[in-house]
Amino acid sequence: MSIGLAVALALSGCMVGPGARERAQAQAAELPPISPNRPTFSDGTTLVPVGHAQLETGYTFTKRSEGGVKTERHNAPEVTARYRALEALELRILWAGQAWSETESAGVTTRDDGGTDLGLAAVVPITEQDGWRPALALELVSTLGIGSSGFCSGHADPAAKLLWSYGAGHLPEWLGVGGNLIVAYPTEAGDRFTQTAVSLYATVTPGAGDTTFFGEWYVITPYANNLDEAQSTDFGVVHRLSRNIAVDARVGFGLDARADDLFAGFGISFLF
């Protein structure tokens, strides 16, 4: 539902009386609680409700040092816009935001800024969890190659993701596990290469269920064309302020020389 439509419905409810307001409140209460993908590397199998939209946005700071070159980078506002068009189709617009980077090498500091690439994605649920069979979904995504030169390959870079997860059933109510299997075909310096990634995550949701803690591990190989793999881990929390709004925070670390040394961020998500 668009913001404009939501406002129109709210106004019409005020005009016709409390009955319409109560029906609108009842419809809102029927929505499942918001379940954002951010701030993890992995995407979950949960989709937004049919006919509804979700906006996820935030900020990330990244720091790395490799071969005597030190780099710090800021990204904001990161944006993922999601819309469930059909029962079997969710559409997404992905943007890592504006980027500001500072690189120090041999005592010389250079600064760069610009827009990151825009991406489009479609997610199709495959199956729900059934016994030991996990919930599965397929995500097809591609960048458009239209970002600033310092933060974009200049090409449309496609990828396919198999998303899986286990929730309540064979696991305790408060525990969830899942991960992604990814095959991508990115471009570097005009050359295309095949890149794969694997991720695993666990979530813990104690008590009333409004706060979820998570831990995650993922590896990207090769990290760039002809380079070794990069492994990282991160930890964080997602807290629902209401059924429609959630805030998040995370911090992560690289586990080898190719990965970023440190990354951290925070964000907020809205379900409409």
Backbone as CSV, one residue per row, in Angstrom:
resi,resn,N_x,N_y,N_z,CA_x,CA_y,CA_z,C_x,C_y,C_z
1,MET,0.845,-1.185,0.000,0.000,0.000,0.000,0.880,1.235,0.000
2,SER,0.589,2.212,-0.872,1.397,3.421,-0.913,1.087,4.302,0.274
3,ILE,2.010,5.239,0.579,1.794,6.165,1.679,0.574,7.023,1.388
4,GLY,0.472,7.477,0.106,-0.659,8.317,-0.255,-1.978,7.604,-0.063
5,LEU,-2.058,6.346,-0.450,-3.281,5.579,-0.278,-3.589,5.383,1.189
6,ALA,-2.553,5.123,1.999,-2.768,4.947,3.430,-3.344,6.217,4.050
7,VAL,-2.821,7.376,3.635,-3.328,8.646,4.158,-4.766,8.848,3.733
8,ALA,-5.055,8.534,2.456,-6.421,8.697,1.963,-7.397,7.825,2.735
9,LEU,-7.018,6.595,2.998,-7.891,5.702,3.758,-8.099,6.208,5.174
10,ALA,-7.027,6.720,5.765,-7.141,7.246,7.123,-8.085,8.434,7.162
11,LEU,-7.986,9.340,6.163,-8.865,10.501,6.122,-10.306,10.093,5.901
12,SER,-10.506,9.109,4.999,-11.871,8.669,4.750,-12.468,8.042,5.997
13,GLY,-11.651,7.360,6.800,-12.123,6.779,8.041,-12.578,7.839,9.010
14,CYS,-11.841,8.956,9.050,-12.220,10.048,9.937,-13.531,10.665,9.492
15,MET,-13.788,10.678,8.162,-14.993,11.322,7.651,-16.233,10.475,7.887
16,VAL,-16.106,9.145,7.800,-17.302,8.305,7.883,-17.571,7.811,9.294
17,GLY,-16.628,8.024,10.228,-16.929,7.661,11.581,-16.026,6.584,12.132
18,PRO,-16.217,6.204,13.404,-15.319,5.275,14.087,-15.337,3.871,13.521
19,GLY,-16.444,3.479,12.850,-16.484,2.124,12.313,-15.391,1.873,11.299
20,ALA,-15.175,2.840,10.399,-14.129,2.698,9.398,-12.759,2.680,10.050
21,ARG,-12.570,3.514,11.067,-11.284,3.534,11.776,-11.015,2.187,12.432
22,GLU,-12.037,1.586,13.008,-11.866,0.288,13.656,-11.534,-0.792,12.640
23,ARG,-12.159,-0.732,11.456,-11.845,-1.715,10.426,-10.407,-1.554,9.950
24,ALA,-9.968,-0.298,9.799,-8.588,-0.055,9.374,-7.605,-0.568,10.411
25,GLN,-7.933,-0.342,11.699,-7.056,-0.835,12.763,-7.022,-2.354,12.780
26,ALA,-8.172,-2.978,12.527,-8.224,-4.446,12.517,-7.396,-4.999,11.367
27,GLN,-7.474,-4.335,10.186,-6.684,-4.790,9.052,-5.192,-4.676,9.338
28,ALA,-4.800,-3.574,10.003,-3.379,-3.398,10.350,-2.924,-4.466,11.326
29,ALA,-3.814,-4.829,12.260,-3.444,-5.836,13.262,-3.279,-7.215,12.636
30,GLU,-3.927,-7.457,11.474,-3.815,-8.750,10.822,-2.462,-8.925,10.120
31,LEU,-1.756,-7.836,9.859,-0.450,-7.939,9.211,0.538,-8.650,10.126
32,PRO,1.377,-9.518,9.583,2.437,-10.107,10.408,3.428,-9.021,10.805
33,PRO,4.151,-9.197,11.904,5.134,-8.195,12.316,6.200,-8.007,11.244
34,ILE,6.726,-6.811,11.139,7.744,-6.492,10.155,8.965,-7.399,10.343
35,SER,9.533,-7.846,9.223,10.704,-8.726,9.246,11.697,-8.238,8.192
36,PRO,12.565,-7.276,8.532,13.492,-6.726,7.539,14.661,-7.658,7.243
37,ASN,15.219,-7.527,6.047,16.447,-8.243,5.704,17.663,-7.593,6.348
38,ARG,17.699,-6.262,6.351,18.861,-5.593,6.905,18.964,-5.890,8.392
39,PRO,20.154,-5.851,8.976,21.380,-5.359,8.359,22.357,-6.475,7.972
40,THR,21.874,-7.681,7.741,22.784,-8.795,7.485,23.200,-8.886,6.021
41,PHE,24.278,-9.608,5.767,24.689,-9.946,4.405,23.666,-10.869,3.769
42,SER,23.129,-11.793,4.567,22.155,-12.774,4.066,20.779,-12.153,3.887
43,ASP,20.050,-12.649,2.895,18.633,-12.335,2.755,17.819,-13.486,3.336
44,GLY,16.703,-13.151,3.993,15.849,-14.167,4.575,14.811,-14.664,3.590
45,THR,14.115,-15.733,3.957,13.066,-16.304,3.102,11.717,-15.634,3.323
46,THR,11.582,-14.822,4.382,10.310,-14.165,4.671,10.089,-12.996,3.709
47,LEU,8.919,-12.956,3.078,8.560,-11.871,2.175,7.535,-10.959,2.835
48,VAL,7.395,-9.740,2.300,6.397,-8.827,2.843,5.007,-9.337,2.473
49,PRO,3.946,-8.913,3.181,2.599,-9.384,2.844,2.190,-8.956,1.430
50,VAL,1.360,-9.757,0.807,0.904,-9.470,-0.560,0.205,-8.113,-0.604
51,GLY,0.588,-7.300,-1.598,-0.018,-5.989,-1.761,0.556,-4.913,-0.873
52,HIS,1.589,-5.243,-0.119,2.208,-4.268,0.781,3.653,-4.002,0.376
53,ALA,4.176,-2.879,0.875,5.537,-2.458,0.569,6.335,-2.303,1.853
54,GLN,7.641,-2.416,1.727,8.538,-2.258,2.879,9.754,-1.454,2.442
55,LEU,10.132,-0.482,3.259,11.299,0.357,2.995,12.310,0.126,4.105
56,GLU,13.536,-0.268,3.715,14.609,-0.533,4.666,15.773,0.395,4.326
57,THR,16.257,1.154,5.310,17.299,2.137,5.028,18.246,2.237,6.212
58,GLY,19.479,2.705,5.944,20.451,2.798,7.027,21.787,3.359,6.571
59,TYR,22.790,3.168,7.422,24.136,3.707,7.230,25.150,2.635,7.583
60,THR,26.280,2.589,6.835,27.364,1.649,7.125,28.716,2.350,7.039
61,PHE,29.556,2.084,8.021,30.957,2.534,8.023,31.843,1.308,7.827
62,THR,32.841,1.413,6.937,33.742,0.306,6.635,35.184,0.776,6.718
63,LYS,36.030,-0.070,7.306,37.453,0.253,7.429,38.265,-0.973,7.054
64,ARG,39.307,-0.777,6.224,40.165,-1.897,5.858,41.585,-1.420,5.634
65,SER,42.524,-2.356,5.801,43.942,-2.088,5.562,44.540,-3.323,4.894
66,GLU,45.139,-3.122,3.714,45.721,-4.241,2.967,46.895,-3.731,2.138
67,GLY,48.032,-4.387,2.287,49.201,-4.025,1.498,49.660,-2.597,1.707
68,GLY,49.520,-2.083,2.910,49.933,-0.723,3.195,48.945,0.348,2.763
69,VAL,47.795,-0.049,2.237,46.761,0.886,1.820,45.606,0.844,2.825
70,LYS,45.284,2.002,3.405,44.213,2.090,4.392,43.028,2.840,3.776
71,THR,41.841,2.274,3.969,40.643,2.867,3.381,39.525,2.928,4.410
72,GLU,38.846,4.067,4.457,37.632,4.220,5.243,36.513,4.671,4.311
73,ARG,35.311,4.110,4.544,34.205,4.402,3.636,32.905,4.531,4.415
74,HIS,32.071,5.462,3.977,30.747,5.671,4.555,29.710,5.514,3.447
75,ASN,28.617,4.806,3.738,27.508,4.649,2.796,26.210,5.075,3.453
76,ALA,25.475,5.989,2.816,24.166,6.413,3.325,23.460,7.243,2.240
77,PRO,22.144,7.174,2.176,21.299,6.207,2.878,21.197,4.908,2.082
78,GLU,21.533,3.803,2.678,21.302,2.508,2.035,19.793,2.289,1.913
79,VAL,19.356,1.802,0.764,17.914,1.676,0.531,17.596,0.318,-0.085
80,THR,16.645,-0.378,0.518,16.006,-1.532,-0.100,14.503,-1.290,-0.067
81,ALA,13.902,-1.177,-1.249,12.453,-0.994,-1.361,11.858,-2.306,-1.866
82,ARG,10.901,-2.851,-1.127,10.326,-4.160,-1.431,8.811,-4.047,-1.618
83,TYR,8.297,-4.750,-2.632,6.854,-4.771,-2.871,6.429,-6.184,-3.267
84,ARG,5.458,-6.739,-2.561,4.947,-8.089,-2.846,3.812,-7.953,-3.858
85,ALA,4.141,-8.117,-5.130,3.161,-7.938,-6.194,2.172,-9.090,-6.258
86,LEU,2.653,-10.325,-6.025,1.842,-11.526,-6.101,2.210,-12.452,-4.953
87,GLU,1.404,-13.471,-4.761,1.726,-14.458,-3.734,3.099,-15.070,-3.976
88,ALA,3.465,-15.240,-5.253,4.724,-15.902,-5.606,5.746,-14.931,-6.199
89,LEU,5.656,-13.641,-5.861,6.617,-12.701,-6.437,6.766,-11.460,-5.566
90,GLU,7.995,-11.198,-5.139,8.331,-9.934,-4.481,9.359,-9.201,-5.336
91,LEU,9.134,-7.918,-5.575,10.025,-7.082,-6.372,10.819,-6.167,-5.451
92,ARG,12.092,-5.933,-5.815,12.954,-5.124,-4.953,13.787,-4.134,-5.773
93,ILE,14.010,-2.963,-5.195,14.964,-1.986,-5.703,16.051,-1.846,-4.648
94,LEU,17.312,-1.963,-5.056,18.435,-1.992,-4.125,19.406,-0.867,-4.448
95,TRP,19.835,-0.142,-3.417,20.822,0.922,-3.602,21.645,1.043,-2.328
96,ALA,22.975,0.980,-2.461,23.854,1.105,-1.293,24.078,2.550,-0.894
97,GLY,23.442,3.488,-1.595,23.480,4.881,-1.198,24.636,5.659,-1.796
98,GLN,24.785,6.865,-1.287,25.935,7.690,-1.642,27.133,7.187,-0.846
99,ALA,28.306,7.178,-1.473,29.514,6.675,-0.806,30.555,7.784,-0.692
100,TRP,31.234,7.819,0.450,32.359,8.722,0.684,33.529,7.871,1.152
101,SER,34.649,7.933,0.449,35.801,7.113,0.822,37.051,7.976,0.966
102,GLU,37.938,7.518,1.846,39.236,8.169,2.069,40.295,7.087,2.087
103,THR,41.281,7.197,1.201,42.316,6.182,1.056,43.695,6.797,1.315
104,GLU,44.480,6.124,2.163,45.835,6.581,2.478,46.834,5.529,1.992
105,SER,47.771,5.951,1.138,48.794,5.060,0.600,50.101,5.836,0.440
106,ALA,51.177,5.305,1.016,52.507,5.931,0.933,52.463,7.374,1.404
107,GLY,51.687,7.629,2.438,51.615,8.966,3.008,50.740,9.936,2.250
108,VAL,50.087,9.493,1.178,49.223,10.357,0.371,47.769,9.953,0.592
109,THR,46.921,10.928,0.894,45.503,10.661,1.137,44.672,11.162,-0.033
110,THR,43.816,10.316,-0.550,42.888,10.697,-1.616,41.455,10.474,-1.142
111,ARG,40.573,11.333,-1.615,39.164,11.244,-1.239,38.301,11.138,-2.484
112,ASP,37.228,10.395,-2.358,36.323,10.201,-3.480,34.908,10.083,-2.947
113,ASP,33.948,10.502,-3.738,32.542,10.327,-3.365,31.714,10.192,-4.623
114,GLY,30.579,9.546,-4.478,29.694,9.347,-5.618,28.593,8.364,-5.287
115,GLY,27.695,8.199,-6.215,26.589,7.282,-6.011,26.966,5.856,-6.353
116,THR,26.523,4.913,-5.536,26.747,3.498,-5.831,25.739,3.029,-6.878
117,ASP,25.931,1.813,-7.346,25.089,1.286,-8.419,23.684,0.965,-7.913
118,LEU,22.738,0.996,-8.824,21.360,0.629,-8.526,21.134,-0.817,-8.943
119,GLY,20.334,-1.541,-8.154,20.038,-2.930,-8.475,18.555,-3.205,-8.480
120,LEU,18.141,-4.192,-9.262,16.757,-4.664,-9.309,16.741,-6.148,-9.000
121,ALA,15.730,-6.582,-8.267,15.663,-7.992,-7.885,14.228,-8.488,-7.887
122,ALA,14.091,-9.789,-8.087,12.809,-10.476,-7.965,13.018,-11.715,-7.116
123,VAL,12.120,-11.942,-6.157,12.226,-13.078,-5.243,10.987,-13.954,-5.404
124,VAL,11.213,-15.243,-5.596,10.129,-16.210,-5.774,10.227,-17.268,-4.682
125,PRO,9.214,-17.403,-3.825,9.243,-18.483,-2.834,9.116,-19.839,-3.516
126,ILE,9.905,-20.797,-3.035,9.876,-22.140,-3.620,9.038,-23.091,-2.768
127,THR,9.318,-23.117,-1.481,8.584,-24.012,-0.589,8.658,-23.495,0.828
128,GLU,7.636,-23.812,1.616,7.654,-23.505,3.033,8.369,-24.622,3.787
129,GLN,8.754,-24.331,5.014,9.395,-25.346,5.835,8.420,-26.491,6.103
130,ASP,8.902,-27.702,5.941,8.080,-28.891,6.187,8.988,-29.954,6.792
131,GLY,8.867,-30.158,8.085,9.754,-31.095,8.764,11.194,-30.627,8.653
132,TRP,12.050,-31.511,8.159,13.457,-31.155,8.009,13.746,-30.462,6.675
133,ARG,12.733,-30.299,5.855,12.920,-29.541,4.620,12.827,-28.054,4.940
134,PRO,13.839,-27.266,4.616,13.817,-25.843,4.982,12.885,-25.039,4.073
135,ALA,12.533,-23.853,4.533,11.887,-22.893,3.647,12.904,-22.454,2.603
136,LEU,12.472,-22.375,1.353,13.372,-22.034,0.258,12.779,-20.917,-0.584
137,ALA,13.659,-20.051,-1.092,13.249,-19.002,-2.025,14.394,-18.730,-2.983
138,LEU,14.064,-18.269,-4.177,15.064,-17.943,-5.193,15.020,-16.445,-5.455
139,GLU,16.186,-15.803,-5.404,16.290,-14.374,-5.679,17.196,-14.165,-6.888
140,LEU,16.676,-13.462,-7.889,17.445,-13.079,-9.064,17.662,-11.577,-9.017
141,VAL,18.908,-11.150,-9.112,19.237,-9.735,-8.921,20.288,-9.308,-9.934
142,SER,20.247,-8.050,-10.311,21.275,-7.517,-11.192,21.447,-6.031,-10.925
143,THR,22.700,-5.586,-10.908,22.958,-4.155,-10.909,22.702,-3.625,-12.320
144,LEU,22.678,-2.278,-12.444,22.374,-1.670,-13.735,23.583,-1.004,-14.376
145,GLY,24.677,-0.863,-13.616,25.878,-0.244,-14.169,25.774,1.246,-14.344
146,ILE,25.005,1.928,-13.478,24.777,3.367,-13.650,25.302,4.198,-12.482
147,GLY,26.079,3.614,-11.590,26.635,4.370,-10.479,27.860,5.167,-10.895
148,SER,28.431,5.923,-9.945,29.644,6.685,-10.200,30.805,5.745,-10.490
149,SER,31.760,6.204,-11.285,32.830,5.325,-11.762,33.644,4.710,-10.638
150,GLY,33.848,5.425,-9.547,34.638,4.892,-8.450,33.914,3.870,-7.604
151,PHE,32.598,3.728,-7.804,31.800,2.836,-6.958,30.888,1.931,-7.778
152,CYS,31.252,1.711,-9.035,30.409,0.927,-9.928,31.267,0.354,-11.038
153,SER,30.960,-0.869,-11.477,31.731,-1.505,-12.545,31.409,-0.931,-13.915
154,GLY,30.281,-0.230,-14.031,29.856,0.267,-15.321,29.131,-0.761,-16.154
155,HIS,28.853,-1.920,-15.586,28.180,-3.004,-16.300,27.020,-3.532,-15.454
156,ALA,26.067,-4.162,-16.126,25.016,-4.881,-15.414,25.588,-6.209,-14.935
157,ASP,25.658,-6.387,-13.611,26.278,-7.574,-13.019,25.203,-8.435,-12.355
158,PRO,24.862,-9.585,-12.943,23.778,-10.414,-12.416,24.246,-11.378,-11.327
159,ALA,23.279,-11.841,-10.532,23.547,-12.853,-9.502,22.269,-13.616,-9.227
160,ALA,22.417,-14.854,-8.760,21.297,-15.687,-8.334,21.567,-16.150,-6.911
161,LYS,20.534,-16.092,-6.060,20.678,-16.465,-4.653,19.628,-17.513,-4.287
162,LEU,20.068,-18.586,-3.680,19.155,-19.556,-3.082,19.099,-19.263,-1.589
163,LEU,17.921,-18.895,-1.112,17.721,-18.540,0.289,17.077,-19.717,1.016
164,TRP,17.554,-20.037,2.213,16.952,-21.120,2.984,16.905,-20.735,4.461
165,SER,15.959,-21.333,5.183,15.850,-21.044,6.619,15.053,-22.130,7.327
166,TYR,15.357,-22.290,8.602,14.580,-23.111,9.529,14.087,-22.216,10.657
167,GLY,12.815,-22.382,11.030,12.266,-21.664,12.163,11.655,-22.631,13.149
168,ALA,10.519,-22.227,13.726,9.832,-23.084,14.691,9.447,-24.393,14.025
169,GLY,9.498,-25.448,14.774,9.214,-26.792,14.273,10.156,-27.743,14.956
170,HIS,11.246,-28.093,14.278,12.267,-28.922,14.897,13.197,-28.094,15.789
171,LEU,13.124,-26.776,15.671,13.958,-25.898,16.496,13.105,-25.262,17.592
172,PRO,13.727,-24.830,18.684,12.973,-24.091,19.704,12.330,-22.833,19.115
173,GLU,11.254,-22.352,19.731,10.522,-21.198,19.217,11.410,-19.962,19.099
174,TRP,12.399,-19.860,19.969,13.209,-18.643,20.008,14.417,-18.696,19.066
175,LEU,14.616,-19.804,18.365,15.817,-19.995,17.553,15.481,-20.113,16.069
176,GLY,16.298,-19.500,15.234,16.174,-19.639,13.794,17.553,-19.760,13.166
177,VAL,17.660,-20.492,12.079,18.919,-20.611,11.345,18.614,-20.514,9.856
178,GLY,19.607,-20.115,9.084,19.413,-20.002,7.653,20.696,-19.630,6.956
179,GLY,20.570,-19.341,5.687,21.752,-18.961,4.926,21.423,-18.719,3.470
180,ASN,22.440,-18.357,2.717,22.325,-18.103,1.283,23.416,-18.843,0.529
181,LEU,23.087,-19.298,-0.671,24.061,-19.794,-1.642,23.973,-18.869,-2.850
182,ILE,25.086,-18.262,-3.235,25.064,-17.194,-4.236,26.049,-17.499,-5.359
183,VAL,25.602,-17.297,-6.576,26.469,-17.341,-7.751,26.296,-16.016,-8.487
184,ALA,27.405,-15.303,-8.712,27.356,-13.996,-9.354,28.313,-13.962,-10.543
185,TYR,28.099,-12.981,-11.389,28.920,-12.820,-12.596,29.324,-11.345,-12.703
186,PRO,30.191,-10.883,-11.770,30.550,-9.463,-11.730,31.629,-9.092,-12.739
187,THR,31.882,-7.796,-12.826,32.874,-7.249,-13.749,33.907,-6.457,-12.962
188,GLU,35.166,-6.660,-13.303,36.248,-5.869,-12.700,37.239,-5.482,-13.791
189,ALA,37.488,-4.181,-13.908,38.385,-3.661,-14.945,37.993,-4.160,-16.330
190,GLY,36.693,-4.259,-16.576,36.192,-4.688,-17.868,36.140,-6.178,-18.083
191,ASP,36.662,-6.968,-17.143,36.678,-8.427,-17.275,35.618,-9.059,-16.370
192,ARG,34.862,-9.999,-16.916,33.878,-10.724,-16.121,34.497,-11.987,-15.536
193,PHE,34.017,-12.369,-14.350,34.451,-13.610,-13.733,33.313,-14.157,-12.884
194,THR,33.376,-15.435,-12.608,32.356,-16.081,-11.781,32.744,-15.983,-10.317
195,GLN,31.809,-15.559,-9.502,32.048,-15.399,-8.066,30.956,-16.150,-7.309
196,THR,31.339,-16.822,-6.232,30.372,-17.529,-5.397,30.464,-17.016,-3.972
197,ALA,29.403,-17.220,-3.225,29.387,-16.842,-1.817,28.468,-17.793,-1.055
198,VAL,28.813,-18.024,0.188,28.017,-18.861,1.091,27.882,-18.117,2.417
199,SER,26.684,-18.131,2.980,26.476,-17.503,4.280,25.658,-18.403,5.192
200,LEU,25.901,-18.287,6.484,25.143,-18.985,7.519,24.822,-17.985,8.627
201,TYR,23.605,-18.062,9.152,23.245,-17.165,10.241,22.384,-17.892,11.265
202,ALA,22.363,-17.337,12.472,21.489,-17.830,13.531,20.832,-16.636,14.200
203,THR,19.564,-16.780,14.560,18.833,-15.724,15.234,18.284,-16.238,16.567
204,VAL,18.264,-15.364,17.541,17.717,-15.685,18.859,16.720,-14.592,19.216
205,THR,15.475,-14.993,19.496,14.413,-14.038,19.813,13.821,-14.399,21.166
206,PRO,14.346,-13.820,22.250,13.862,-14.186,23.576,12.582,-13.443,23.955
207,GLY,11.923,-13.920,25.005,10.826,-13.195,25.618,9.652,-12.952,24.699
208,ALA,9.208,-11.677,24.661,8.000,-11.308,23.928,8.182,-11.342,22.423
209,GLY,9.424,-11.380,21.951,9.657,-11.525,20.528,9.840,-10.245,19.750
210,ASP,9.969,-9.094,20.416,10.175,-7.837,19.705,11.647,-7.565,19.422
211,THR,12.547,-8.284,20.060,13.979,-8.075,19.868,14.622,-9.377,19.407
212,THR,15.368,-9.297,18.307,16.055,-10.463,17.759,17.548,-10.175,17.670
213,PHE,18.345,-11.075,18.234,19.804,-10.995,18.128,20.251,-11.981,17.053
214,PHE,21.314,-11.621,16.327,21.774,-12.505,15.267,23.291,-12.548,15.213
215,GLY,23.787,-13.651,14.694,25.195,-13.809,14.374,25.291,-14.428,12.997
216,GLU,26.342,-14.058,12.254,26.417,-14.461,10.853,27.863,-14.672,10.432
217,TRP,28.061,-15.622,9.531,29.371,-15.857,8.903,29.151,-15.981,7.407
218,TYR,30.058,-15.398,6.617,29.954,-15.568,5.173,31.329,-15.498,4.532
219,VAL,31.436,-16.139,3.371,32.681,-16.178,2.617,32.362,-15.884,1.163
220,ILE,33.177,-15.037,0.539,33.055,-14.696,-0.878,34.313,-15.184,-1.580
221,THR,34.171,-15.984,-2.643,35.343,-16.510,-3.328,35.082,-16.606,-4.827
222,PRO,35.999,-16.113,-5.674,37.106,-15.254,-5.271,36.602,-13.864,-4.901
223,TYR,37.320,-13.176,-4.013,36.883,-11.847,-3.585,36.877,-10.879,-4.768
224,ALA,37.875,-10.965,-5.612,37.928,-10.225,-6.873,38.600,-11.132,-7.895
225,ASN,38.659,-10.712,-9.127,39.200,-11.547,-10.188,40.623,-11.990,-9.854
226,ASN,40.818,-13.318,-9.783,42.133,-13.922,-9.513,42.640,-13.696,-8.088
227,LEU,41.783,-13.281,-7.171,42.194,-13.099,-5.780,41.550,-14.165,-4.897
228,ASP,42.132,-14.339,-3.707,41.641,-15.358,-2.780,40.287,-14.961,-2.193
229,GLU,39.726,-15.867,-1.405,38.441,-15.657,-0.758,38.539,-14.598,0.334
230,ALA,37.377,-14.093,0.740,37.278,-13.145,1.851,36.201,-13.650,2.801
231,GLN,36.552,-13.855,4.071,35.615,-14.343,5.081,35.345,-13.247,6.105
232,SER,34.096,-13.153,6.528,33.695,-12.137,7.502,32.666,-12.711,8.466
233,THR,32.511,-12.043,9.596,31.468,-12.383,10.552,30.888,-11.103,11.112
234,ASP,29.618,-11.140,11.474,29.014,-9.958,12.099,27.960,-10.384,13.108
235,PHE,27.639,-9.433,13.983,26.678,-9.652,15.052,25.832,-8.391,15.185
236,GLY,24.580,-8.561,15.595,23.752,-7.375,15.721,22.408,-7.673,16.341
237,VAL,21.523,-6.678,16.252,20.216,-6.767,16.875,19.206,-6.041,15.990
238,VAL,17.992,-6.597,15.933,16.845,-5.956,15.285,15.744,-5.842,16.323
239,HIS,15.222,-4.623,16.509,14.184,-4.403,17.520,12.968,-3.775,16.869
240,ARG,11.797,-4.397,17.055,10.548,-3.848,16.535,9.995,-2.809,17.494
241,LEU,9.837,-1.582,16.995,9.194,-0.531,17.779,7.680,-0.680,17.745
242,SER,7.178,-1.270,16.652,5.751,-1.581,16.488,5.665,-2.692,15.465
243,ARG,4.455,-3.084,15.091,4.310,-4.128,14.073,4.822,-3.650,12.711
244,ASN,4.944,-2.325,12.532,5.292,-1.772,11.225,6.667,-1.110,11.172
245,ILE,7.350,-0.974,12.293,8.622,-0.247,12.321,9.650,-1.049,13.115
246,ALA,10.861,-1.168,12.564,11.955,-1.859,13.252,13.240,-1.070,13.083
247,VAL,14.086,-1.094,14.112,15.413,-0.484,14.048,16.449,-1.590,14.190
248,ASP,17.676,-1.335,13.699,18.700,-2.361,13.734,20.075,-1.751,13.930
249,ALA,21.016,-2.583,14.362,22.414,-2.189,14.491,23.276,-3.436,14.368
250,ARG,24.501,-3.272,13.836,25.399,-4.415,13.702,26.843,-3.938,13.736
251,VAL,27.736,-4.896,14.004,29.170,-4.681,13.898,29.783,-5.974,13.383
252,GLY,30.783,-5.863,12.489,31.379,-7.053,11.905,32.869,-6.906,11.721
253,PHE,33.518,-8.046,11.472,34.974,-8.095,11.367,35.377,-9.039,10.245
254,GLY,36.488,-8.723,9.595,37.054,-9.625,8.616,37.833,-10.730,9.289
255,LEU,37.821,-11.912,8.688,38.513,-13.073,9.242,39.765,-13.433,8.456
256,ASP,40.071,-12.668,7.403,41.309,-12.878,6.662,41.721,-11.557,6.023
257,ALA,42.852,-11.571,5.323,43.440,-10.331,4.820,42.603,-9.675,3.732
258,ARG,41.819,-10.446,2.989,41.039,-9.876,1.895,39.788,-9.156,2.374
259,ALA,39.272,-9.525,3.518,38.012,-8.977,4.004,38.230,-7.613,4.666
260,ASP,37.154,-6.840,4.777,37.211,-5.579,5.505,37.560,-5.845,6.960
261,ASP,38.418,-4.984,7.534,38.827,-5.168,8.922,37.662,-4.962,9.884
262,LEU,36.861,-3.925,9.616,35.774,-3.561,10.517,34.643,-2.939,9.712
263,PHE,33.407,-3.283,10.049,32.256,-2.589,9.477,31.157,-2.532,10.534
264,ALA,30.428,-1.432,10.528,29.380,-1.225,11.524,28.313,-0.319,10.930
265,GLY,27.098,-0.435,11.443,26.041,0.404,10.921,24.760,0.283,11.709
266,PHE,23.777,1.066,11.295,22.467,1.062,11.937,21.434,1.452,10.901
267,GLY,20.149,1.177,11.198,19.125,1.502,10.233,17.734,1.421,10.803
268,ILE,16.760,1.674,9.937,15.341,1.636,10.323,14.553,1.128,9.127
269,SER,13.460,0.406,9.400,12.628,-0.177,8.353,11.162,0.087,8.639
270,PHE,10.377,0.242,7.556,8.968,0.550,7.668,8.157,-0.392,6.776
271,LEU,7.087,-0.939,7.307,6.150,-1.773,6.535,4.875,-0.958,6.317
272,PHE,4.468,-0.827,5.033,3.286,-0.039,4.689,2.159,-0.947,4.212
